[in-house]
Structures are given as C-alpha cells and as structure tokens.
Amino acid sequence: MRWIVICIIFAGMMMGWTTEAVDREFLGKLERERDAVAGGVKTLEKKVAEREGRLEELRSGPSAKEAVEKERGVLEEDVKKVFFNNGRNIRKNYFSGENFRGEGEGVGGEG
C-alpha cells in the first residue's frame, strides 16, 4: 500500500499536481476500493447465512445412515407382510399346482 502512495505522489509531482490534488485522487481510489470490498463482504455474509441454515437442517434431521436404516426397516416389514401373512396362500397355491393367477401347473407337479 505504501508503494502505491509513493507512486501517486511522484506521478502527481511530475504532472504538476498539488498535494491536495494527490490526496483527493488517492482518497477517491481508496473509497472505490472500500466500496468494492464492502460489496464482496455483503455477498459472503449472505453465503454464510445460507450455509449456516443448511448446516442446521443437516444437524436437526436424521443422518443419511439413519434414513437408510429406517427405509430398510419399512421394506423388511413389507416383505414380512407379503411372505409371512400371505405366504401360506402363496406356498399352498405354488405347491398345489396353481400359478399365481390360479391356473396351470406349479412346481409340485400336481394339478
């Protein structure tokens, strides 16, 4: 930063500027840079707020492992319902010679 000031002062002296003109030029550049940095800070603050919200969602909700385990439990219950509750009827039809539509021969060879 110091070298920028020195360059501006030297350039101003070469062009016949007064110290006040150099100060105004320097302050103008400094204010423009400040405004640009402030805009960047605002953008970053918005991103931080969004990511903090997402982090809170992830912390409060179930983990991926828990969600998969829950889904697995639901699917296992469905399988148990189909095969253990209705399984008696399926096995009876399968081995009695009826297919699932109630027609034809099954594995049992009867029918």
N, CA, C and O atoms as a printed pandas DataFrame, in Angstrom:
     atom_number atom_name residue_name chain_id  residue_number  x_coord  y_coord  z_coord
0              1         N          MET        A               1    0.837   -1.190    0.000
1              2        CA          MET        A               1    0.000    0.000    0.000
2              3         C          MET        A               1    0.879    1.250    0.000
3              4         O          MET        A               1    0.557    2.258   -0.629
4              5         N          ARG        A               2    1.987    1.158    0.715
5              6        CA          ARG        A               2    2.878    2.312    0.817
6              7         C          ARG        A               2    3.446    2.696   -0.549
7              8         O          ARG        A               2    3.568    3.878   -0.869
8              9         N          TRP        A               3    3.786    1.700   -1.339
9             10        CA          TRP        A               3    4.372    1.988   -2.659
10            11         C          TRP        A               3    3.366    2.665   -3.588
11            12         O          TRP        A               3    3.740    3.455   -4.455
12            13         N          ILE        A               4    2.053    2.336   -3.389
13            14        CA          ILE        A               4    1.021    2.988   -4.207
14            15         C          ILE        A               4    0.992    4.486   -3.909
15            16         O          ILE        A               4    0.898    5.311   -4.818
16            17         N          VAL        A               5    1.075    4.822   -2.627
17            18        CA          VAL        A               5    1.053    6.228   -2.227
18            19         C          VAL        A               5    2.267    6.950   -2.814
19            20         O          VAL        A               5    2.151    8.057   -3.338
20            21         N          ILE        A               6    3.428    6.308   -2.718
21            22        CA          ILE        A               6    4.641    6.924   -3.242
22            23         C          ILE        A               6    4.533    7.146   -4.746
23            24         O          ILE        A               6    4.915    8.201   -5.252
24            25         N          CYS        A               7    4.015    6.152   -5.456
25            26        CA          CYS        A               7    3.852    6.284   -6.910
26            27         C          CYS        A               7    2.894    7.408   -7.266
27            28         O          CYS        A               7    3.145    8.172   -8.198
28            29         N          ILE        A               8    1.803    7.510   -6.528
29            30        CA          ILE        A               8    0.821    8.567   -6.818
30            31         C          ILE        A               8    1.425    9.940   -6.549
31            32         O          ILE        A               8    1.240   10.872   -7.332
32            33         N          ILE        A               9    2.143   10.058   -5.447
33            34        CA          ILE        A               9    2.763   11.356   -5.125
34            35         C          ILE        A               9    3.794   11.721   -6.189
35            36         O          ILE        A               9    3.845   12.860   -6.653
36            37         N          PHE        A              10    4.609   10.751   -6.569
37            38        CA          PHE        A              10    5.635   11.019   -7.582
38            39         C          PHE        A              10    4.998   11.397   -8.916
39            40         O          PHE        A              10    5.426   12.347   -9.570
40            41         N          ALA        A              11    3.973   10.646   -9.312
41            42        CA          ALA        A              11    3.295   10.944  -10.577
42            43         C          ALA        A              11    2.657   12.320  -10.513
43            44         O          ALA        A              11    2.696   13.067  -11.490
44            45         N          GLY        A              12    2.080   12.657   -9.389
45            46        CA          GLY        A              12    1.465   13.971   -9.224
46            47         C          GLY        A              12    2.472   15.099   -9.302
47            48         O          GLY        A              12    2.200   16.149   -9.883
48            49         N          MET        A              13    3.626   14.880   -8.722
49            50        CA          MET        A              13    4.673   15.903   -8.761
50            51         C          MET        A              13    5.152   16.101  -10.193
51            52         O          MET        A              13    5.404   17.228  -10.618
52            53         N          MET        A              14    5.277   15.001  -10.940
53            54        CA          MET        A              14    5.727   15.088  -12.323
54            55         C          MET        A              14    4.705   15.840  -13.185
55            56         O          MET        A              14    5.070   16.519  -14.144
56            57         N          MET        A              15    3.416   15.710  -12.828
57            58        CA          MET        A              15    2.374   16.339  -13.638
58            59         C          MET        A              15    2.019   17.731  -13.113
59            60         O          MET        A              15    1.168   18.411  -13.687
60            61         N          GLY        A              16    2.655   18.148  -12.045
61            62        CA          GLY        A              16    2.410   19.489  -11.521
62            63         C          GLY        A              16    1.210   19.552  -10.593
63            64         O          GLY        A              16    0.668   20.632  -10.357
64            65         N          TRP        A              17    0.779   18.387  -10.052
65            66        CA          TRP        A              17   -0.346   18.404   -9.116
66            67         C          TRP        A              17    0.105   18.956   -7.777
67            68         O          TRP        A              17    1.278   18.906   -7.408
68            69         N          THR        A              18   -0.867   19.477   -7.077
69            70        CA          THR        A              18   -0.582   19.908   -5.716
70            71         C          THR        A              18   -0.812   18.731   -4.778
71            72         O          THR        A              18   -1.365   17.708   -5.181
72            73         N          THR        A              19   -0.398   18.874   -3.560
73            74        CA          THR        A              19   -0.566   17.814   -2.568
74            75         C          THR        A              19   -2.048   17.532   -2.343
75            76         O          THR        A              19   -2.437   16.382   -2.139
76            77         N          GLU        A              20   -2.872   18.568   -2.378
77            78        CA          GLU        A              20   -4.311   18.372   -2.183
78            79         C          GLU        A              20   -4.912   17.547   -3.308
79            80         O          GLU        A              20   -5.777   16.705   -3.067
80            81         N          ALA        A              21   -4.463   17.780   -4.533
81            82        CA          ALA        A              21   -4.984   17.027   -5.672
82            83         C          ALA        A              21   -4.578   15.562   -5.569
83            84         O          ALA        A              21   -5.371   14.670   -5.872
84            85         N          VAL        A              22   -3.357   15.316   -5.147
85            86        CA          VAL        A              22   -2.890   13.938   -4.963
86            87         C          VAL        A              22   -3.699   13.271   -3.853
87            88         O          VAL        A              22   -4.102   12.115   -3.980
88            89         N          ASP        A              23   -3.932   13.999   -2.773
89            90        CA          ASP        A              23   -4.729   13.450   -1.670
90            91         C          ASP        A              23   -6.141   13.095   -2.128
91            92         O          ASP        A              23   -6.668   12.037   -1.784
92            93         N          ARG        A              24   -6.753   13.998   -2.914
93            94        CA          ARG        A              24   -8.103   13.725   -3.408
94            95         C          ARG        A              24   -8.119   12.489   -4.306
95            96         O          ARG        A              24   -9.006   11.644   -4.196
96            97         N          GLU        A              25   -7.134   12.393   -5.190
97            98        CA          GLU        A              25   -7.054   11.237   -6.094
98            99         C          GLU        A              25   -6.881    9.942   -5.295
99           100         O          GLU        A              25   -7.547    8.940   -5.554
100          101         N          PHE        A              26   -5.982    9.988   -4.329
101          102        CA          PHE        A              26   -5.732    8.802   -3.517
102          103         C          PHE        A              26   -6.974    8.414   -2.715
103          104         O          PHE        A              26   -7.348    7.241   -2.671
104          105         N          LEU        A              27   -7.606    9.393   -2.089
105          106        CA          LEU        A              27   -8.806    9.115   -1.295
106          107         C          LEU        A              27   -9.941    8.587   -2.180
107          108         O          LEU        A              27  -10.700    7.713   -1.761
108          109         N          GLY        A              28  -10.054    9.112   -3.392
109          110        CA          GLY        A              28  -11.075    8.626   -4.322
110          111         C          GLY        A              28  -10.862    7.151   -4.650
111          112         O          GLY        A              28  -11.805    6.360   -4.627
112          113         N          LYS        A              29   -9.614    6.784   -4.956
113          114        CA          LYS        A              29   -9.299    5.380   -5.243
114          115         C          LYS        A              29   -9.546    4.511   -4.018
115          116         O          LYS        A              29  -10.075    3.404   -4.123
116          117         N          LEU        A              30   -9.162    5.019   -2.871
117          118        CA          LEU        A              30   -9.352    4.262   -1.632
118          119         C          LEU        A              30  -10.836    4.037   -1.341
119          120         O          LEU        A              30  -11.220    2.950   -0.910
120          121         N          GLU        A              31  -11.666    5.041   -1.567
121          122        CA          GLU        A              31  -13.107    4.900   -1.341
122          123         C          GLU        A              31  -13.728    3.910   -2.326
123          124         O          GLU        A              31  -14.588    3.120   -1.937
124          125         N          ARG        A              32  -13.305    3.938   -3.603
125          126        CA          ARG        A              32  -13.819    2.981   -4.576
126          127         C          ARG        A              32  -13.436    1.552   -4.197
127          128         O          ARG        A              32  -14.241    0.629   -4.318
128          129         N          GLU        A              33  -12.217    1.385   -3.745
129          130        CA          GLU        A              33  -11.787    0.050   -3.319
130          131         C          GLU        A              33  -12.567   -0.403   -2.083
131          132         O          GLU        A              33  -12.946   -1.569   -1.972
132          133         N          ARG        A              34  -12.803    0.526   -1.159
133          134        CA          ARG        A              34  -13.581    0.214    0.044
134          135         C          ARG        A              34  -14.993   -0.237   -0.330
135          136         O          ARG        A              34  -15.510   -1.200    0.236
136          137         N          ASP        A              35  -15.612    0.458   -1.279
137          138        CA          ASP        A              35  -16.955    0.102   -1.703
138          139         C          ASP        A              35  -16.989   -1.288   -2.350
139          140         O          ASP        A              35  -17.920   -2.063   -2.134
140          141         N          ALA        A              36  -15.961   -1.586   -3.145
141          142        CA          ALA        A              36  -15.894   -2.905   -3.788
142          143         C          ALA        A              36  -15.738   -4.003   -2.745
143          144         O          ALA        A              36  -16.375   -5.053   -2.835
144          145         N          VAL        A              37  -14.893   -3.758   -1.764
145          146        CA          VAL        A              37  -14.685   -4.754   -0.699
146          147         C          VAL        A              37  -15.962   -4.915    0.125
147          148         O          VAL        A              37  -16.312   -6.032    0.507
148          149         N          ALA        A              38  -16.651   -3.828    0.398
149          150        CA          ALA        A              38  -17.895   -3.900    1.166
150          151         C          ALA        A              38  -18.941   -4.737    0.431
151          152         O          ALA        A              38  -19.665   -5.512    1.055
152          153         N          GLY        A              39  -19.022   -4.581   -0.903
153          154        CA          GLY        A              39  -19.953   -5.397   -1.691
154          155         C          GLY        A              39  -19.597   -6.872   -1.606
155          156         O          GLY        A              39  -20.481   -7.721   -1.491
156          157         N          GLY        A              40  -18.297   -7.182   -1.664
157          158        CA          GLY        A              40  -17.853   -8.573   -1.536
158          159         C          GLY        A              40  -18.182   -9.144   -0.171
159          160         O          GLY        A              40  -18.571  -10.307   -0.055
160          161         N          VAL        A              41  -18.027   -8.331    0.859
161          162        CA          VAL        A              41  -18.342   -8.775    2.222
162          163         C          VAL        A              41  -19.826   -9.087    2.353
163          164         O          VAL        A              41  -20.193  -10.089    2.966
164          165         N          LYS        A              42  -20.680   -8.249    1.788
165          166        CA          LYS        A              42  -22.124   -8.497    1.856
166          167         C          LYS        A              42  -22.490   -9.812    1.167
167          168         O          LYS        A              42  -23.310  -10.581    1.668
168          169         N          THR        A              43  -21.868  -10.059    0.009
169          170        CA          THR        A              43  -22.124  -11.308   -0.716
170          171         C          THR        A              43  -21.696  -12.506    0.121
171          172         O          THR        A              43  -22.419  -13.498    0.214
172          173         N          LEU        A              44  -20.523  -12.410    0.726
173          174        CA          LEU        A              44  -20.033  -13.508    1.561
174          175         C          LEU        A              44  -20.910  -13.713    2.795
175          176         O          LEU        A              44  -21.126  -14.849    3.217
176          177         N          GLU        A              45  -21.415  -12.627    3.376
177          178        CA          GLU        A              45  -22.310  -12.755    4.534
178          179         C          GLU        A              45  -23.585  -13.497    4.162
179          180         O          GLU        A              45  -24.086  -14.298    4.952
180          181         N          LYS        A              46  -24.118  -13.241    2.965
181          182        CA          LYS        A              46  -25.313  -13.955    2.512
182          183         C          LYS        A              46  -25.020  -15.440    2.354
183          184         O          LYS        A              46  -25.820  -16.284    2.758
184          185         N          LYS        A              47  -23.858  -15.759    1.758
185          186        CA          LYS        A              47  -23.493  -17.164    1.581
186          187         C          LYS        A              47  -23.320  -17.859    2.920
187          188         O          LYS        A              47  -23.730  -19.009    3.083
188          189         N          VAL        A              48  -22.717  -17.170    3.878
189          190        CA          VAL        A              48  -22.528  -17.747    5.211
190          191         C          VAL        A              48  -23.882  -18.032    5.852
191          192         O          VAL        A              48  -24.078  -19.095    6.442
192          193         N          ALA        A              49  -24.807  -17.097    5.740
193          194        CA          ALA        A              49  -26.135  -17.289    6.330
194          195         C          ALA        A              49  -26.841  -18.485    5.688
195          196         O          ALA        A              49  -27.473  -19.279    6.386
196          197         N          GLU        A              50  -26.737  -18.617    4.358
197          198        CA          GLU        A              50  -27.356  -19.757    3.671
198          199         C          GLU        A              50  -26.749  -21.072    4.135
199          200         O          GLU        A              50  -27.465  -22.040    4.394
200          201         N          ARG        A              51  -25.434  -21.101    4.239
201          202        CA          ARG        A              51  -24.761  -22.343    4.632
202          203         C          ARG        A              51  -25.009  -22.687    6.092
203          204         O          ARG        A              51  -25.080  -23.864    6.444
204          205         N          GLU        A              52  -25.142  -21.677    6.950
205          206        CA          GLU        A              52  -25.480  -21.949    8.349
206          207         C          GLU        A              52  -26.876  -22.556    8.443
207          208         O          GLU        A              52  -27.113  -23.461    9.244
208          209         N          GLY        A              53  -27.802  -22.055    7.619
209          210        CA          GLY        A              53  -29.153  -22.626    7.594
210          211         C          GLY        A              53  -29.129  -24.067    7.131
211          212         O          GLY        A              53  -29.802  -24.920    7.709
212          213         N          ARG        A              54  -28.356  -24.344    6.093
213          214        CA          ARG        A              54  -28.231  -25.716    5.584
214          215         C          ARG        A              54  -27.588  -26.626    6.630
215          216         O          ARG        A              54  -28.003  -27.773    6.796
216          217         N          LEU        A              55  -26.578  -26.117    7.331
217          218        CA          LEU        A              55  -25.920  -26.891    8.377
218          219         C          LEU        A              55  -26.902  -27.236    9.493
219          220         O          LEU        A              55  -26.902  -28.355   10.006
220          221         N          GLU        A              56  -27.727  -26.281    9.858
221          222        CA          GLU        A              56  -28.720  -26.532   10.912
222          223         C          GLU        A              56  -29.723  -27.582   10.467
223          224         O          GLU        A              56  -30.134  -28.427   11.263
224          225         N          GLU        A              57  -30.123  -27.535    9.183
225          226        CA          GLU        A              57  -31.020  -28.571    8.649
226          227         C          GLU        A              57  -30.386  -29.948    8.770
227          228         O          GLU        A              57  -31.028  -30.906    9.201
228          229         N          LEU        A              58  -29.123  -30.033    8.387
229          230        CA          LEU        A              58  -28.436  -31.318    8.428
230          231         C          LEU        A              58  -28.264  -31.821    9.858
231          232         O          LEU        A              58  -28.374  -33.021   10.112
232          233         N          ARG        A              59  -27.996  -30.919   10.782
233          234        CA          ARG        A              59  -27.826  -31.326   12.177
234          235         C          ARG        A              59  -29.142  -31.768   12.806
235          236         O          ARG        A              59  -29.165  -32.715   13.592
236          237         N          SER        A              60  -30.230  -31.093   12.469
237          238        CA          SER        A              60  -31.506  -31.391   13.115
238          239         C          SER        A              60  -32.196  -32.609   12.519
239          240         O          SER        A              60  -32.959  -33.286   13.208
240          241         N          GLY        A              61  -31.940  -32.894   11.252
241          242        CA          GLY        A              61  -32.584  -34.029   10.593
242          243         C          GLY        A              61  -31.828  -35.320   10.849
243          244         O          GLY        A              61  -30.747  -35.312   11.438
244          245         N          PRO        A              62  -32.403  -36.428   10.403
245          246        CA          PRO        A              62  -31.722  -37.708   10.581
246          247         C          PRO        A              62  -30.498  -37.794    9.659
247          248         O          PRO        A              62  -30.465  -37.193    8.585
248          249         N          SER        A              63  -29.503  -38.553   10.107
249          250        CA          SER        A              63  -28.324  -38.731    9.264
250          251         C          SER        A              63  -28.688  -39.610    8.074
251          252         O          SER        A              63  -29.748  -40.236    8.051
252          253         N          ALA        A              64  -27.807  -39.648    7.098
253          254        CA          ALA        A              64  -28.060  -40.479    5.917
254          255         C          ALA        A              64  -28.167  -41.943    6.314
255          256         O          ALA        A              64  -28.998  -42.679    5.782
256          257         N          LYS        A              65  -27.335  -42.356    7.239
257          258        CA          LYS        A              65  -27.361  -43.750    7.700
258          259         C          LYS        A              65  -28.697  -44.062    8.381
259          260         O          LYS        A              65  -29.294  -45.111    8.138
260          261         N          GLU        A              66  -29.153  -43.156    9.223
261          262        CA          GLU        A              66  -30.427  -43.371    9.908
262          263         C          GLU        A              66  -31.582  -43.441    8.916
263          264         O          GLU        A              66  -32.483  -44.267    9.065
264          265         N          ALA        A              67  -31.555  -42.573    7.902
265          266        CA          ALA        A              67  -32.625  -42.576    6.898
266          267         C          ALA        A              67  -32.639  -43.890    6.124
267          268         O          ALA        A              67  -33.704  -44.441    5.849
268          269         N          VAL        A              68  -31.450  -44.392    5.773
269          270        CA          VAL        A              68  -31.373  -45.659    5.045
270          271         C          VAL        A              68  -31.844  -46.812    5.929
271          272         O          VAL        A              68  -32.556  -47.705    5.469
272          273         N          GLU        A              69  -31.446  -46.786    7.195
273          274        CA          GLU        A              69  -31.875  -47.852    8.115
274          275         C          GLU        A              69  -33.393  -47.835    8.304
275          276         O          GLU        A              69  -34.024  -48.889    8.377
276          277         N          LYS        A              70  -33.970  -46.649    8.382
277          278        CA          LYS        A              70  -35.422  -46.544    8.529
278          279         C          LYS        A              70  -36.114  -47.110    7.296
279          280         O          LYS        A              70  -37.065  -47.884    7.416
280          281         N          GLU        A              71  -35.643  -46.729    6.115
281          282        CA          GLU        A              71  -36.224  -47.237    4.866
282          283         C          GLU        A              71  -36.079  -48.753    4.783
283          284         O          GLU        A              71  -36.993  -49.454    4.350
284          285         N          ARG        A              72  -34.930  -49.241    5.201
285          286        CA          ARG        A              72  -34.710  -50.689    5.189
286          287         C          ARG        A              72  -35.705  -51.389    6.107
287          288         O          ARG        A              72  -36.257  -52.429    5.747
288          289         N          GLY        A              73  -35.936  -50.826    7.288
289          290        CA          GLY        A              73  -36.901  -51.400    8.219
290          291         C          GLY        A              73  -38.301  -51.446    7.629
291          292         O          GLY        A              73  -39.023  -52.430    7.789
292          293         N          VAL        A              74  -38.678  -50.367    6.943
293          294        CA          VAL        A              74  -40.003  -50.318    6.316
294          295         C          VAL        A              74  -40.113  -51.398    5.243
295          296         O          VAL        A              74  -41.126  -52.093    5.154
296          297         N          LEU        A              75  -39.066  -51.536    4.429
297          298        CA          LEU        A              75  -39.087  -52.549    3.374
298          299         C          LEU        A              75  -39.113  -53.964    3.952
299          300         O          LEU        A              75  -39.804  -54.838    3.429
300          301         N          GLU        A              76  -38.362  -54.188    5.026
301          302        CA          GLU        A              76  -38.378  -55.508    5.664
302          303         C          GLU        A              76  -39.765  -55.849    6.203
303          304         O          GLU        A              76  -40.214  -56.991    6.111
304          305         N          GLU        A              77  -40.429  -54.853    6.761
305          306        CA          GLU        A              77  -41.793  -55.084    7.257
306          307         C          GLU        A              77  -42.730  -55.431    6.105
307          308         O          GLU        A              77  -43.589  -56.302    6.240
308          309         N          ASP        A              78  -42.566  -54.752    4.974
309          310        CA          ASP        A              78  -43.393  -55.062    3.810
310          311         C          ASP        A              78  -43.156  -56.497    3.340
311          312         O          ASP        A              78  -44.096  -57.221    3.010
312          313         N          VAL        A              79  -41.889  -56.890    3.317
313          314        CA          VAL        A              79  -41.569  -58.259    2.895
314          315         C          VAL        A              79  -42.192  -59.258    3.852
315          316         O          VAL        A              79  -42.755  -60.263    3.417
316          317         N          LYS        A              80  -42.100  -59.000    5.143
317          318        CA          LYS        A              80  -42.691  -59.909    6.134
318          319         C          LYS        A              80  -44.199  -60.012    5.943
319          320         O          LYS        A              80  -44.770  -61.099    6.030
320          321         N          LYS        A              81  -44.835  -58.883    5.685
321          322        CA          LYS        A              81  -46.285  -58.910    5.482
322          323         C          LYS        A              81  -46.655  -59.763    4.273
323          324         O          LYS        A              81  -47.589  -60.561    4.334
324          325         N          VAL        A              82  -45.926  -59.593    3.187
325          326        CA          VAL        A              82  -46.248  -60.318    1.956
326          327         C          VAL        A              82  -45.972  -61.803    2.117
327          328         O          VAL        A              82  -46.826  -62.632    1.802
328          329         N          PHE        A              83  -44.787  -62.143    2.604
329          330        CA          PHE        A              83  -44.401  -63.550    2.604
330          331         C          PHE        A              83  -44.880  -64.320    3.826
331          332         O          PHE        A              83  -45.124  -65.522    3.723
332          333         N          PHE        A              84  -45.020  -63.684    4.957
333          334        CA          PHE        A              84  -45.427  -64.430    6.138
334          335         C          PHE        A              84  -46.933  -64.409    6.347
335          336         O          PHE        A              84  -47.510  -65.402    6.790
336          337         N          ASN        A              85  -47.572  -63.296    6.037
337          338        CA          ASN        A              85  -49.026  -63.259    6.182
338          339         C          ASN        A              85  -49.716  -63.937    5.002
339          340         O          ASN        A              85  -50.630  -64.743    5.174
340          341         N          ASN        A              86  -49.260  -63.592    3.805
341          342        CA          ASN        A              86  -49.859  -64.170    2.609
342          343         C          ASN        A              86  -49.080  -65.395    2.137
343          344         O          ASN        A              86  -49.505  -66.094    1.217
344          345         N          GLY        A              87  -47.952  -65.646    2.766
345          346        CA          GLY        A              87  -47.086  -66.725    2.338
346          347         C          GLY        A              87  -47.747  -68.087    2.383
347          348         O          GLY        A              87  -47.466  -68.952    1.553
348          349         N          ARG        A              88  -48.613  -68.271    3.338
349          350        CA          ARG        A              88  -49.305  -69.562    3.431
350          351         C          ARG        A              88  -50.109  -69.811    2.164
351          352         O          ARG        A              88  -50.103  -70.915    1.618
352          353         N          ASN        A              89  -50.802  -68.773    1.701
353          354        CA          ASN        A              89  -51.598  -68.912    0.476
354          355         C          ASN        A              89  -50.697  -69.075   -0.746
355          356         O          ASN        A              89  -51.012  -69.852   -1.648
356          357         N          ILE        A              90  -49.585  -68.353   -0.782
357          358        CA          ILE        A              90  -48.672  -68.459   -1.922
358          359         C          ILE        A              90  -48.085  -69.860   -1.986
359          360         O          ILE        A              90  -48.073  -70.485   -3.047
360          361         N          ARG        A              91  -47.594  -70.359   -0.843
361          362        CA          ARG        A              91  -46.994  -71.690   -0.834
362          363         C          ARG        A              91  -48.031  -72.757   -1.173
363          364         O          ARG        A              91  -47.745  -73.714   -1.892
364          365         N          LYS        A              92  -49.220  -72.579   -0.651
365          366        CA          LYS        A              92  -50.279  -73.553   -0.918
366          367         C          LYS        A              92  -50.576  -73.610   -2.420
367          368         O          LYS        A              92  -50.660  -74.695   -2.995
368          369         N          ASN        A              93  -50.735  -72.448   -3.050
369          370        CA          ASN        A              93  -51.019  -72.407   -4.482
370          371         C          ASN        A              93  -49.828  -72.886   -5.304
371          372         O          ASN        A              93  -50.009  -73.552   -6.323
372          373         N          TYR        A              94  -48.633  -72.558   -4.879
373          374        CA          TYR        A              94  -47.438  -72.911   -5.644
374          375         C          TYR        A              94  -47.236  -74.423   -5.680
375          376         O          TYR        A              94  -46.951  -74.998   -6.730
376          377         N          PHE        A              95  -47.386  -75.045   -4.541
377          378        CA          PHE        A              95  -47.140  -76.483   -4.487
378          379         C          PHE        A              95  -48.367  -77.308   -4.856
379          380         O          PHE        A              95  -48.252  -78.514   -5.073
380          381         N          SER        A              96  -49.520  -76.691   -4.929
381          382        CA          SER        A              96  -50.711  -77.442   -5.297
382          383         C          SER        A              96  -50.897  -77.490   -6.807
383          384         O          SER        A              96  -51.813  -78.154   -7.292
384          385         N          GLY        A              97  -50.053  -76.804   -7.552
385          386        CA          GLY        A              97  -50.134  -76.871   -8.999
386          387         C          GLY        A              97  -50.733  -75.632   -9.626
387          388         O          GLY        A              97  -50.846  -75.576  -10.850
388          389         N          GLU        A              98  -51.124  -74.635   -8.848
389          390        CA          GLU        A              98  -51.675  -73.413   -9.418
390          391         C          GLU        A              98  -50.582  -72.348   -9.457
391          392         O          GLU        A              98  -49.783  -72.220   -8.529
392          393         N          ASN        A              99  -50.565  -71.603  -10.528
393          394        CA          ASN        A              99  -49.618  -70.486  -10.540
394          395         C          ASN        A              99  -50.276  -69.306   -9.822
395          396         O          ASN        A              99  -51.348  -69.457   -9.235
396          397         N          PHE        A             100  -49.656  -68.160   -9.864
397          398        CA          PHE        A             100  -50.163  -67.026   -9.092
398          399         C          PHE        A             100  -51.496  -66.493   -9.602
399          400         O          PHE        A             100  -52.184  -65.763   -8.889
400          401         N          ARG        A             101  -51.864  -66.852  -10.825
401          402        CA          ARG        A             101  -53.148  -66.434  -11.342
402          403         C          ARG        A             101  -54.206  -67.479  -11.045
403          404         O          ARG        A             101  -55.387  -67.280  -11.328
404          405         N          GLY        A             102  -53.773  -68.603  -10.467
405          406        CA          GLY        A             102  -54.737  -69.659  -10.139
406          407         C          GLY        A             102  -54.923  -70.629  -11.267
407          408         O          GLY        A             102  -55.911  -71.363  -11.266
408          409         N          GLU        A             103  -54.020  -70.678  -12.245
409          410        CA          GLU        A             103  -54.165  -71.575  -13.387
410          411         C          GLU        A             103  -52.907  -72.418  -13.547
411          412         O          GLU        A             103  -51.855  -72.094  -12.995
412          413         N          GLY        A             104  -53.022  -73.470  -14.285
413          414        CA          GLY        A             104  -51.867  -74.254  -14.733
414          415         C          GLY        A             104  -51.191  -75.101  -13.680
415          416         O          GLY        A             104  -51.729  -75.345  -12.600
416          417         N          GLU        A             105  -49.967  -75.553  -14.034
417          418        CA          GLU        A             105  -49.217  -76.426  -13.151
418          419         C          GLU        A             105  -48.171  -75.649  -12.378
419          420         O          GLU        A             105  -47.590  -74.691  -12.887
420          421         N          GLY        A             106  -47.942  -76.058  -11.175
421          422        CA          GLY        A             106  -46.891  -75.484  -10.350
422          423         C          GLY        A             106  -45.741  -76.426  -10.221
423          424         O          GLY        A             106  -45.675  -77.419  -10.945
424          425         N          VAL        A             107  -44.819  -76.151   -9.314
425          426        CA          VAL        A             107  -43.643  -76.970   -9.121
426          427         C          VAL        A             107  -43.996  -78.331   -8.557
427          428         O          VAL        A             107  -43.324  -79.320   -8.848
428          429         N          GLY        A             108  -45.026  -78.388   -7.768
429          430        CA          GLY        A             108  -45.417  -79.638   -7.127
430          431         C          GLY        A             108  -45.803  -80.717   -8.119
431          432         O          GLY        A             108  -45.831  -81.892   -7.752
432          433         N          GLY        A             109  -46.097  -80.371   -9.341
433          434        CA          GLY        A             109  -46.464  -81.313  -10.367
434          435         C          GLY        A             109  -47.885  -81.821  -10.233
435          436         O          GLY        A             109  -48.333  -82.659  -11.015
436          437         N          GLU        A             110  -48.574  -81.321   -9.259
437          438        CA          GLU        A             110  -49.972  -81.754   -9.089
438          439         C          GLU        A             110  -50.879  -80.819   -9.876
439          440         O          GLU        A             110  -50.565  -79.641  -10.044
440          441         N          GLY        A             111  -51.931  -81.305  -10.328
441          442        CA          GLY        A             111  -52.936  -80.449  -10.947
442          443         C          GLY        A             111  -53.125  -80.595  -12.365
443          444         O          GLY        A             111  -53.958  -79.903  -12.951
